[in-house]
Amino acid sequence: MQQDESAQPSDDVSPDAEDRIRDFFARHGGPGRAPRRAERSAAGHRGWYEVAAADGCRLRCEWSRAGGRHELKFFEISPH
């Protein structure tokens, strides 16, 4: 997989994902200063992206795509 610190994986962000990101920021003091990080497989069928909140917590979304099926899994990662 290739990592891209500044990636904006717009084709991998669903409306549900954007809602989760907004909720995450609301609960953790807004967006942090760290840029969005992302990584995707060379074939583009799976990957992840992370956003950081002001309190140091990170929200990671792991995504995969198989044919017409698209799956998202979210994890909150504590700074401690």
GUFIZA-911886 format. One record per residue (C-alpha): residue number from 1; residue in one letter; chain; y, z, x. Coordinates in steps of 0.001 Angstrom, whole numbers, plus 524288, in hexadecimal, padded with zeros to 5 digits. Layout:
REM GUFIZA-911886
NUM/A/A/Y/Z/X .
...
END
This chain:
REM GUFIZA-911886
1/M/A/80000/80000/80000 .
2/Q/A/80DD2/7FD76/80441 .
3/Q/A/81810/80817/802FB .
4/D/A/825E5/804C0/7FF1A .
5/E/A/82FA4/80FF8/7FF57 .
6/S/A/839CB/808A5/7F757 .
7/A/A/830CB/801C0/7EDD7 .
8/Q/A/834B8/8012D/7DFB2 .
9/P/A/827B1/7FD8F/7D97F .
10/S/A/82DF1/7F8CD/7CCF1 .
11/D/A/821EA/7F136/7C8C2 .
12/D/A/81A03/7FDD3/7C9D8 .
13/V/A/82347/806A7/7C238 .
14/S/A/8204D/80756/7B3BF .
15/P/A/8299C/80CFC/7A985 .
16/D/A/8209E/818ED/7A932 .
17/A/A/8222E/81A63/7B7EF .
18/E/A/830FC/819E3/7B6E9 .
19/D/A/83079/8245B/7AC35 .
20/R/A/8280A/82CE7/7B502 .
21/I/A/83174/82B0D/7C06A .
22/R/A/83D2E/82ECD/7B7EA .
23/D/A/835E9/83AE4/7B2E5 .
24/F/A/831D6/83E8C/7C0C6 .
25/F/A/83FE3/83DAA/7C5B0 .
26/A/A/844CC/84590/7B9FB .
27/R/A/83B3F/85089/7BD3B .
28/H/A/83DB3/85055/7CBF1 .
29/G/A/84C7A/84F64/7CD63 .
30/G/A/84E56/840AD/7CD97 .
31/P/A/84AEA/8368B/7D7D1 .
32/G/A/849AA/83AA2/7E5F8 .
33/R/A/84F86/833C2/7F1A9 .
34/A/A/8428C/82E39/7F66B .
35/P/A/8408B/81FE8/7F2D5 .
36/R/A/83597/81B65/7EA09 .
37/R/A/82968/818E1/7F21F .
38/A/A/81ED1/80F47/7EE82 .
39/E/A/81270/80939/7F37E .
40/R/A/80A4B/7FE41/7EDD0 .
41/S/A/7FD99/7F7BD/7F1A1 .
42/A/A/7FE50/7EA74/7F807 .
43/A/A/7F84C/7E481/7EBBF .
44/G/A/80228/7EBB9/7E324 .
45/H/A/7F7DC/7F1BB/7DA3E .
46/R/A/7FA9C/7FFFE/7DD57 .
47/G/A/804A3/808A7/7E3AF .
48/W/A/80DA2/81429/7E1DD .
49/Y/A/81BDF/817CF/7E1BB .
50/E/A/822F0/824D1/7E2DF .
51/V/A/8302B/829F1/7DF03 .
52/A/A/83604/83697/7E433 .
53/A/A/83DB4/8408D/7DC67 .
54/A/A/84929/848DC/7E0F7 .
55/D/A/84086/85504/7E226 .
56/G/A/83708/84E33/7EB69 .
57/C/A/82C43/84B5E/7E194 .
58/R/A/826BE/83D9B/7E15D .
59/L/A/82117/835CD/7D620 .
60/R/A/81684/82C45/7DA58 .
61/C/A/8115E/8216B/7D1C3 .
62/E/A/804B0/81B0C/7D5EA .
63/W/A/80290/80E24/7CEF8 .
64/S/A/7F7E8/80415/7CE2F .
65/R/A/7F686/7F724/7C765 .
66/A/A/7E9B5/7F09D/7C3A9 .
67/G/A/7EB79/7E435/7BBC9 .
68/G/A/7F3CC/7E7C4/7B017 .
69/R/A/7F13E/7F644/7B1B8 .
70/H/A/7FBD2/7FE7E/7B83A .
71/E/A/7F9A9/80CEB/7BB34 .
72/L/A/803B3/8170C/7BFA3 .
73/K/A/800B2/824C5/7C4A0 .
74/F/A/80BB7/82E6D/7C756 .
75/F/A/80BA9/83A22/7D08B .
76/E/A/81658/8441E/7D325 .
77/I/A/8165D/84898/7E143 .
78/S/A/81CB4/85599/7E4B3 .
79/P/A/824C6/8568C/7F135 .
80/H/A/81D5A/862F6/7F52E .
END
